[in-house]
C-alpha cells in the first residue's frame, strides 16, 4: 500500500501542535484549581475545631460547630421521608424539608449565622420509623439544638448583628448556599470526603500534565522552530503528516497493465469466436466454426441463383 506524505507549514503547523497542548493544559489547570479549593475547605473545617484559630475569611468554607437556636430548642432543619412497602423493600414516595436560620457556634466562640435556604442537604442517620399502617411509614432526620454539625457553603461578612460575633461588634459571619447549589449539613466530618475528592482531581491533573510533557518532547523541534520563526524571522515551522492512498495506486496499476488486442492469437490461445485452441502448426481455417461459415455461404448463393 502506497503512502503519501503531506507537509503543514507556518501558522497551520503551530496551530496544530499548540491547539493540542492547550487542550491538555486548560483542563489540567481547572482540575488543579478545584483540588486546591477543596483542600482549603478541608483545612478550614479542621481549623474551626481549634479554639485558638482566628475567625474565618469570606469565600467557600466548611465549618464545624454547635447548633444554637433562640426560640426554645425547635429543630432548625428537619427532613421527613414517606415510604411505601414494595415487596420486601421500602420505596420513597415523598420527601419534605423544613429549614430555618440558626447560629453555628465555633470552638473559638465565633458565631456564624447559617441560612440553609429552602432545600438544604442534610447528611444524617434516619430515626426510627413511624406509621399507623404496615404498608406505609415515615422516617425523620433532624438537626437539633446543641448538636455538633459540619456545614459547607459560602461564607461572607455581613452587617447583620443577629448572628454576630460579640468580639467584633456589628460584624457577623453568614454561611449560606452557594449559587445554584445546596447548603450541606452533616453530623460527621466533611474533611475526609473533601480530601479524597481533592486527591482524585489532582490525579487527573497529573495525568494530563504527563501527556502534555510527552507531546512537547515529541514535537520539540516544531516548538523551537516556531519560536525562531516568531522572534528571529527564521523559516516557518513544518509538520509532516502521512496518508494512505492504496485504492488510487491500485487503480493506477490496473489501468497501466497492458490488455490483449481483440482477435490476436498466439501459441496456446483460442481463436476469435471459437473455443478450440490454435497451435502454431494449425491454420485459422481449421476451426470448425470458421469452416461452417465459409462452407455455408457459397451453397446459399448457388441455391438462390438456381431458383431465379
C-alpha positions as a Markdown table, in Angstrom:
| # | Residue | x | y | z |
|---|---|---|---|---|
| 1 | Unk | 0.0 | 0.0 | 0.0 |
| 2 | Unk | 1.5 | 3.3 | -1.0 |
| 3 | Unk | 1.8 | 6.2 | 1.4 |
| 4 | Unk | 1.6 | 9.9 | 0.5 |
| 5 | Unk | 3.5 | 12.4 | 2.6 |
| 6 | Unk | 1.9 | 15.9 | 3.3 |
| 7 | Unk | 3.6 | 18.9 | 4.9 |
| 8 | Unk | 2.0 | 21.6 | 7.1 |
| 9 | Unk | 4.0 | 24.8 | 7.5 |
| 10 | Unk | 3.7 | 28.1 | 9.2 |
| 11 | Unk | 0.7 | 29.1 | 11.3 |
| 12 | Unk | -1.1 | 25.8 | 10.4 |
| 13 | Unk | 1.7 | 23.7 | 12.0 |
| 14 | Unk | 1.9 | 26.0 | 15.0 |
| 15 | Unk | -1.9 | 25.9 | 15.5 |
| 16 | Unk | -1.9 | 22.1 | 15.2 |
| 17 | Unk | 0.7 | 21.4 | 18.0 |
| 18 | Unk | -0.3 | 24.4 | 20.0 |
| 19 | Unk | -4.0 | 23.6 | 20.0 |
| 20 | Unk | -3.3 | 20.1 | 21.2 |
| 21 | Unk | -1.1 | 21.4 | 24.0 |
| 22 | Unk | -3.9 | 23.9 | 25.1 |
| 23 | Unk | -6.5 | 21.1 | 25.0 |
| 24 | Unk | -4.4 | 19.3 | 27.7 |
| 25 | Unk | -3.2 | 22.3 | 29.7 |
| 26 | Unk | -6.5 | 24.1 | 30.3 |
| 27 | Unk | -8.4 | 21.1 | 31.8 |
| 28 | Unk | -5.3 | 20.3 | 33.9 |
| 29 | Unk | -5.3 | 23.9 | 35.4 |
| 30 | Unk | -9.1 | 23.6 | 36.1 |
| 31 | Unk | -8.5 | 20.3 | 38.0 |
| 32 | Unk | -5.7 | 21.8 | 39.9 |
| 33 | Unk | -7.7 | 24.8 | 40.9 |
| 34 | Unk | -10.6 | 22.7 | 42.1 |
| 35 | Unk | -8.3 | 20.4 | 44.0 |
| 36 | Unk | -6.7 | 23.3 | 45.8 |
| 37 | Unk | -10.1 | 24.8 | 46.7 |
| 38 | Unk | -11.3 | 21.6 | 48.2 |
| 39 | Unk | -8.1 | 21.2 | 50.2 |
| 40 | Unk | -8.5 | 24.7 | 51.5 |
| 41 | Unk | -12.1 | 23.9 | 52.6 |
| 42 | Unk | -11.0 | 20.8 | 54.4 |
| 43 | Unk | -8.2 | 22.7 | 56.2 |
| 44 | Unk | -10.7 | 25.4 | 57.2 |
| 45 | Unk | -13.1 | 22.8 | 58.7 |
| 46 | Unk | -10.2 | 21.3 | 60.7 |
| 47 | Unk | -9.1 | 24.7 | 61.8 |
| 48 | Unk | -12.6 | 25.6 | 63.0 |
| 49 | Unk | -12.3 | 22.9 | 65.6 |
| 50 | Unk | -9.3 | 24.6 | 67.2 |
| 51 | Unk | -10.3 | 27.3 | 69.8 |
| 52 | Unk | -7.1 | 29.3 | 69.0 |
| 53 | Unk | -7.8 | 29.7 | 65.3 |
| 54 | Unk | -8.6 | 33.2 | 64.0 |
| 55 | Unk | -12.1 | 33.9 | 62.6 |
| 56 | Unk | -12.5 | 32.6 | 59.0 |
| 57 | Unk | -12.4 | 34.7 | 55.9 |
| 58 | Unk | -15.1 | 35.2 | 53.2 |
| 59 | Unk | -15.4 | 32.6 | 50.5 |
| 60 | Unk | -16.2 | 28.9 | 50.1 |
| 61 | Unk | -15.9 | 27.3 | 53.6 |
| 62 | Unk | -16.6 | 24.1 | 55.5 |
| 63 | Unk | -17.1 | 24.9 | 59.2 |
| 64 | Unk | -17.6 | 22.8 | 62.3 |
| 65 | Unk | -19.5 | 24.0 | 65.4 |
| 66 | Unk | -22.5 | 23.6 | 67.7 |
| 67 | Unk | -26.1 | 24.4 | 66.7 |
| 68 | Unk | -27.7 | 27.2 | 68.7 |
| 69 | Unk | -31.4 | 28.4 | 68.4 |
| 70 | Unk | -33.2 | 31.2 | 70.0 |
| 71 | Unk | -36.8 | 30.0 | 70.2 |
| 72 | Unk | -36.9 | 27.2 | 72.7 |
| 73 | Unk | -34.9 | 24.4 | 71.0 |
| 74 | Unk | -37.0 | 23.6 | 67.9 |
| 75 | Unk | -35.1 | 21.7 | 65.3 |
| 76 | Unk | -33.8 | 24.2 | 62.7 |
| 77 | Unk | -33.6 | 21.6 | 59.9 |
| 78 | Unk | -35.9 | 18.6 | 59.6 |
| 79 | Unk | -36.4 | 16.1 | 56.8 |
| 80 | Unk | -39.5 | 13.8 | 56.7 |
| 81 | Unk | -39.4 | 10.9 | 54.3 |
| 82 | Unk | -42.6 | 8.9 | 53.5 |
| 83 | Unk | -42.0 | 5.3 | 52.3 |
| 84 | Unk | -44.3 | 2.6 | 51.0 |
| 85 | Unk | -43.7 | -1.1 | 51.0 |
| 86 | Unk | -42.6 | -2.6 | 47.7 |
| 87 | Unk | -42.4 | -6.4 | 48.2 |
| 88 | Unk | -39.7 | -6.9 | 50.8 |
| 89 | Unk | -38.2 | -3.4 | 50.3 |
| 90 | Unk | -39.4 | 0.1 | 51.1 |
| 91 | Unk | -39.7 | 2.8 | 48.4 |
| 92 | Unk | -39.5 | 6.5 | 49.0 |
| 93 | Unk | -42.7 | 8.3 | 47.8 |
| 94 | Unk | -42.2 | 11.8 | 49.2 |
| 95 | Unk | -39.7 | 14.0 | 51.0 |
| 96 | Unk | -40.4 | 17.1 | 52.9 |
| 97 | Unk | -37.6 | 19.5 | 54.1 |
| 98 | Unk | -38.2 | 22.2 | 56.7 |
| 99 | Unk | -35.4 | 24.6 | 57.4 |
| 100 | Unk | -34.8 | 28.0 | 59.1 |
| 101 | Unk | -31.8 | 30.0 | 60.0 |
| 102 | Unk | -29.7 | 29.2 | 63.1 |
| 103 | Unk | -26.4 | 30.1 | 64.7 |
| 104 | Unk | -23.3 | 27.9 | 64.4 |
| 105 | Unk | -21.0 | 28.5 | 67.4 |
| 106 | Unk | -17.4 | 27.6 | 66.5 |
| 107 | Unk | -14.9 | 26.3 | 69.0 |
| 108 | Unk | -13.2 | 29.7 | 69.4 |
| 109 | Unk | -16.5 | 31.4 | 70.3 |
| 110 | Unk | -17.2 | 32.9 | 66.9 |
| 111 | Unk | -20.9 | 32.9 | 66.0 |
| 112 | Unk | -21.8 | 32.2 | 62.3 |
| 113 | Unk | -25.4 | 32.7 | 61.1 |
| 114 | Unk | -26.4 | 29.8 | 58.9 |
| 115 | Unk | -29.0 | 30.4 | 56.3 |
| 116 | Unk | -29.9 | 27.0 | 54.9 |
| 117 | Unk | -32.4 | 28.1 | 52.3 |
| 118 | Unk | -35.4 | 26.2 | 51.2 |
| 119 | Unk | -33.8 | 22.9 | 50.3 |
| 120 | Unk | -30.5 | 22.1 | 52.2 |
| 121 | Unk | -28.8 | 18.7 | 52.1 |
| 122 | Unk | -28.8 | 17.1 | 55.5 |
| 123 | Unk | -26.5 | 14.1 | 55.9 |
| 124 | Unk | -27.6 | 12.3 | 59.0 |
| 125 | Unk | -28.9 | 8.9 | 60.1 |
| 126 | Unk | -32.6 | 8.4 | 59.8 |
| 127 | Unk | -34.5 | 7.9 | 63.1 |
| 128 | Unk | -36.9 | 5.0 | 63.9 |
| 129 | Unk | -39.8 | 4.5 | 61.5 |
| 130 | Unk | -43.2 | 5.8 | 62.5 |
| 131 | Unk | -46.5 | 5.0 | 60.9 |
| 132 | Unk | -50.0 | 3.7 | 61.5 |
| 133 | Unk | -50.1 | 1.2 | 58.7 |
| 134 | Unk | -47.8 | -1.6 | 57.9 |
| 135 | Unk | -47.7 | -0.7 | 54.1 |
| 136 | Unk | -46.6 | 2.9 | 54.8 |
| 137 | Unk | -44.3 | 4.6 | 57.2 |
| 138 | Unk | -42.4 | 7.8 | 57.9 |
| 139 | Unk | -38.8 | 8.4 | 58.8 |
| 140 | Unk | -37.2 | 11.5 | 60.2 |
| 141 | Unk | -33.8 | 13.2 | 60.2 |
| 142 | Unk | -33.4 | 16.3 | 62.4 |
| 143 | Unk | -30.7 | 18.8 | 63.3 |
| 144 | Unk | -31.3 | 19.6 | 66.9 |
| 145 | Unk | -30.1 | 22.3 | 69.2 |
| 146 | Unk | -26.7 | 21.9 | 70.9 |
| 147 | Unk | -25.8 | 19.2 | 68.3 |
| 148 | Unk | -22.4 | 19.2 | 66.7 |
| 149 | Unk | -22.6 | 19.7 | 62.9 |
| 150 | Unk | -20.4 | 20.3 | 59.9 |
| 151 | Unk | -21.6 | 22.9 | 57.4 |
| 152 | Unk | -20.3 | 23.5 | 53.9 |
| 153 | Unk | -21.4 | 26.6 | 51.9 |
| 154 | Unk | -20.4 | 30.2 | 51.0 |
| 155 | Unk | -19.2 | 32.3 | 53.9 |
| 156 | Unk | -19.4 | 36.2 | 53.8 |
| 157 | Unk | -19.2 | 39.1 | 56.2 |
| 158 | Unk | -22.5 | 40.8 | 56.9 |
| 159 | Unk | -23.6 | 43.9 | 58.8 |
| 160 | Unk | -26.5 | 42.0 | 60.3 |
| 161 | Unk | -25.8 | 41.8 | 64.1 |
| 162 | Unk | -28.3 | 39.0 | 64.8 |
| 163 | Unk | -25.6 | 36.3 | 64.5 |
| 164 | Unk | -22.7 | 38.5 | 65.0 |
| 165 | Unk | -19.5 | 37.7 | 66.9 |
| 166 | Unk | -19.7 | 39.7 | 70.2 |
| 167 | Unk | -16.0 | 40.4 | 69.9 |
| 168 | Unk | -16.4 | 42.1 | 66.6 |
| 169 | Unk | -19.3 | 44.4 | 67.2 |
| 170 | Unk | -21.8 | 44.7 | 64.4 |
| 171 | Unk | -19.9 | 42.4 | 62.0 |
| 172 | Unk | -21.4 | 39.0 | 61.5 |
| 173 | Unk | -20.4 | 35.9 | 59.6 |
| 174 | Unk | -23.2 | 34.5 | 57.4 |
| 175 | Unk | -22.9 | 31.0 | 55.8 |
| 176 | Unk | -25.4 | 30.3 | 53.0 |
| 177 | Unk | -25.8 | 28.1 | 50.0 |
| 178 | Unk | -23.5 | 28.8 | 47.0 |
| 179 | Unk | -25.2 | 30.0 | 43.8 |
| 180 | Unk | -27.1 | 27.2 | 42.0 |
| 181 | Unk | -26.1 | 24.7 | 44.7 |
| 182 | Unk | -27.3 | 23.4 | 48.1 |
| 183 | Unk | -26.0 | 24.0 | 51.6 |
| 184 | Unk | -24.6 | 20.8 | 53.0 |
| 185 | Unk | -25.1 | 19.9 | 56.7 |
| 186 | Unk | -23.6 | 16.8 | 58.1 |
| 187 | Unk | -23.3 | 15.2 | 61.6 |
| 188 | Unk | -20.0 | 13.7 | 60.5 |
| 189 | Unk | -16.8 | 15.4 | 59.4 |
| 190 | Unk | -16.7 | 16.5 | 55.7 |
| 191 | Unk | -12.9 | 17.0 | 55.6 |
| 192 | Unk | -12.3 | 13.3 | 54.7 |
| 193 | Unk | -14.6 | 13.3 | 51.7 |
| 194 | Unk | -13.2 | 16.7 | 50.6 |
| 195 | Unk | -9.7 | 15.4 | 50.7 |
| 196 | Unk | -10.5 | 12.3 | 48.8 |
| 197 | Unk | -12.2 | 14.3 | 46.1 |
| 198 | Unk | -9.2 | 16.7 | 46.0 |
| 199 | Unk | -6.8 | 13.7 | 45.5 |
| 200 | Unk | -8.9 | 12.5 | 42.6 |
| 201 | Unk | -8.9 | 15.9 | 40.9 |
| 202 | Unk | -5.1 | 16.2 | 41.5 |
| 203 | Unk | -4.5 | 12.8 | 39.9 |
| 204 | Unk | -6.4 | 13.8 | 36.8 |
| 205 | Unk | -4.3 | 17.0 | 36.6 |
| 206 | Unk | -1.1 | 15.0 | 36.9 |
| 207 | Unk | -2.2 | 12.6 | 34.1 |
| 208 | Unk | -2.9 | 15.5 | 31.7 |
| 209 | Unk | 0.4 | 17.2 | 32.6 |
| 210 | Unk | 2.3 | 13.9 | 31.8 |
| 211 | Unk | 0.5 | 13.7 | 28.4 |
| 212 | Unk | 1.4 | 17.3 | 27.8 |
| 213 | Unk | 5.0 | 16.7 | 28.6 |
| 214 | Unk | 5.2 | 13.7 | 26.2 |
| 215 | Unk | 3.6 | 15.8 | 23.4 |
| 216 | Unk | 6.1 | 18.6 | 24.0 |
| 217 | Unk | 9.0 | 16.2 | 23.7 |
| 218 | Unk | 7.7 | 14.6 | 20.5 |
| 219 | Unk | 7.2 | 18.0 | 18.8 |
| 220 | Unk | 10.1 | 19.9 | 20.5 |
| 221 | Unk | 11.6 | 20.8 | 17.1 |
| 222 | Unk | 8.4 | 22.3 | 15.9 |
| 223 | Unk | 8.1 | 24.5 | 19.1 |
| 224 | Unk | 11.7 | 25.6 | 18.7 |
| 225 | Unk | 11.2 | 26.4 | 15.1 |
| 226 | Unk | 8.1 | 28.3 | 15.9 |
| 227 | Unk | 9.9 | 30.5 | 18.4 |
| 228 | Unk | 12.7 | 31.2 | 16.0 |
| 229 | Unk | 10.1 | 32.0 | 13.3 |
| 230 | Unk | 8.2 | 34.4 | 15.5 |
| 231 | Unk | 11.2 | 36.1 | 17.1 |
| 232 | Unk | 14.2 | 35.9 | 14.7 |
| 233 | Unk | 12.4 | 35.8 | 11.3 |
| 234 | Unk | 13.6 | 32.3 | 10.7 |
| 235 | Unk | 12.0 | 29.8 | 8.2 |
| 236 | Unk | 8.5 | 28.8 | 9.3 |
| 237 | Unk | 8.0 | 25.5 | 11.3 |
| 238 | Unk | 6.8 | 22.5 | 9.4 |
| 239 | Unk | 4.9 | 19.4 | 10.4 |
| 240 | Unk | 4.7 | 16.3 | 8.2 |
| 241 | Unk | 1.7 | 14.0 | 8.0 |
| 242 | Unk | 1.2 | 10.7 | 6.2 |
| 243 | Unk | -1.9 | 9.5 | 4.5 |
| 244 | Unk | -2.7 | 6.2 | 2.8 |
| 245 | Unk | -3.7 | 6.0 | -0.9 |
| 246 | Unk | -3.9 | 2.3 | -1.5 |
| 247 | Unk | -7.1 | 2.4 | -3.6 |
| 248 | Unk | -5.8 | 5.1 | -6.0 |
| 249 | Unk | -2.5 | 3.4 | -6.5 |
| 250 | Unk | -4.2 | 0.1 | -7.2 |
| 251 | Unk | -6.3 | 1.7 | -9.8 |
| 252 | Unk | -3.2 | 3.2 | -11.4 |
| 253 | Unk | -1.6 | -0.2 | -11.5 |
| 254 | Unk | -4.6 | -1.8 | -13.0 |
| 255 | Unk | -5.0 | 0.9 | -15.7 |
| 256 | Unk | -1.3 | 0.7 | -16.6 |
| 257 | Unk | -1.4 | -3.1 | -17.2 |
| 258 | Unk | -1.4 | -4.0 | -21.0 |
| 259 | Unk | -4.6 | -5.6 | -22.3 |
| 260 | Unk | -4.5 | -8.2 | -25.2 |
| 261 | Unk | -5.7 | -6.9 | -28.6 |
| 262 | Unk | -9.0 | -8.3 | -29.8 |
| 263 | Unk | -8.6 | -11.0 | -32.3 |
| 264 | Unk | -4.9 | -11.6 | -31.6 |
| 265 | Unk | -3.9 | -15.1 | -31.1 |
| 266 | Unk | -0.7 | -16.8 | -30.3 |
| 267 | Unk | 0.6 | -20.1 | -29.1 |
| 268 | Unk | -1.8 | -21.6 | -26.7 |
| 269 | Unk | -4.6 | -19.0 | -27.3 |
| 270 | Unk | -8.0 | -19.5 | -28.7 |
| 271 | Unk | -9.3 | -18.1 | -32.0 |
| 272 | Unk | -11.9 | -15.4 | -32.0 |
| 273 | Unk | -15.4 | -16.9 | -31.7 |
| 274 | Unk | -14.1 | -20.4 | -31.2 |
| 275 | Unk | -13.2 | -22.2 | -28.1 |
| 276 | Unk | -10.7 | -24.5 | -29.8 |
| 277 | Unk | -7.1 | -23.9 | -29.1 |
| 278 | Unk | -5.0 | -22.9 | -32.1 |
| 279 | Unk | -1.5 | -24.3 | -32.1 |
| 280 | Unk | 1.4 | -22.8 | -34.1 |
| 281 | Unk | 1.0 | -25.6 | -36.7 |
| 282 | Unk | -2.7 | -25.2 | -37.1 |
| 283 | Unk | -4.1 | -22.6 | -39.5 |
| 284 | Unk | -7.1 | -20.4 | -38.7 |
| 285 | Unk | -9.3 | -22.3 | -41.2 |
| 286 | Unk | -9.2 | -25.5 | -39.3 |
| 287 | Unk | -11.6 | -24.1 | -36.7 |
| 288 | Unk | -15.0 | -25.9 | -37.1 |
| 289 | Unk | -17.0 | -22.7 | -36.8 |
| 290 | Unk | -14.9 | -20.9 | -39.4 |
| 291 | Unk | -15.2 | -23.9 | -41.8 |
| 292 | Unk | -19.0 | -23.9 | -41.3 |
| 293 | Unk | -19.2 | -20.2 | -42.0 |
| 294 | Unk | -17.1 | -20.5 | -45.2 |
| 295 | Unk | -18.9 | -23.6 | -46.5 |
| 296 | Unk | -22.4 | -22.4 | -45.9 |
| 297 | Unk | -22.3 | -19.1 | -47.7 |
| 298 | Unk | -21.4 | -20.5 | -51.3 |
| 299 | Unk | -24.1 | -23.1 | -51.0 |
| 300 | Unk | -26.7 | -20.5 | -50.2 |
| 301 | Unk | -25.7 | -18.3 | -53.1 |
| 302 | Unk | -25.8 | -21.2 | -55.5 |
| 303 | Unk | -29.3 | -22.3 | -54.5 |
| 304 | Unk | -30.5 | -18.7 | -54.8 |
| 305 | Unk | -29.2 | -18.4 | -58.4 |
| 306 | Unk | -30.8 | -21.6 | -59.5 |
| 307 | Unk | -34.2 | -20.6 | -58.2 |
| 308 | Unk | -34.1 | -17.4 | -60.2 |
